[in-house]
Amino acid sequence: MARKLQAAPKQEDENESLVRVFFRGFFWPIRMIGRGLAWLGHRPPLKQIGHALRWFFRLKPIRFIGTVTGLRFATSSWQELKFVTWPTKREGMRLTSAVIIFAVIFAAIMAGVDYGLDKAFKQILLK
């Protein structure tokens, strides 16, 4: 079995951020499980099982049960997600940080207003 030779590390690999290295290492087991399942899915026993399951779930009575129980909604929602244009990783990180910063600022403002109103009502009611 031939193995692929790894290319020499690029210049950008040496300057990789710690966050990127962390997330790459954090999600590594999940990627490996996915690759293993994809590899198994193309092997003879599971391939035939997959075809049998596809045939079974396309039967009209099974589709009716799926429609009644709401599984049809879940599958159509999953199919709809394939059409979504997802942001890039950089855009996602930038937008997530913007939301976190906004939430922290808003929480600080609400805490300040709460503290001020608490002091004001204590002055008014306890006089």
ZIMOKA-V555538 format. One record per backbone hydrogen bond with DSSP energy under -0.5 kcal/mol. NH is the residue of the N-H (numbers start at 0). CO is the residue of the C=O. If there is no record, write none. Layout:
NH_CO, NH_CO
This chain:
13_9, 14_10, 15_12, 20_16, 21_17, 22_18, 23_19, 24_20, 25_21, 26_22, 30_26, 31_27, 32_28, 33_29, 34_30, 35_31, 36_32, 37_33, 38_34, 39_35, 40_36, 41_37, 41_38, 42_39, 46_42, 47_43, 48_44, 49_45, 50_46, 51_47, 52_48, 53_49, 54_50, 55_51, 56_52, 57_53, 57_54, 58_55, 62_58, 63_59, 64_60, 65_61, 66_62, 67_63, 68_64, 69_65, 70_65, 71_65, 73_69, 74_70, 75_71, 76_72, 77_73, 78_74, 79_75, 80_76, 81_77, 81_78, 82_79, 83_80, 85_83, 91_87, 92_88, 93_89, 94_90, 95_91, 96_92, 97_93, 98_94, 99_95, 100_96, 101_97, 102_98, 103_99, 104_100, 105_101, 106_102, 107_103, 108_104, 109_105, 110_106, 111_107, 112_108, 113_109, 114_110, 115_111, 116_112, 117_113, 118_114, 119_115, 120_116, 121_117, 122_118, 123_119, 124_120, 125_121
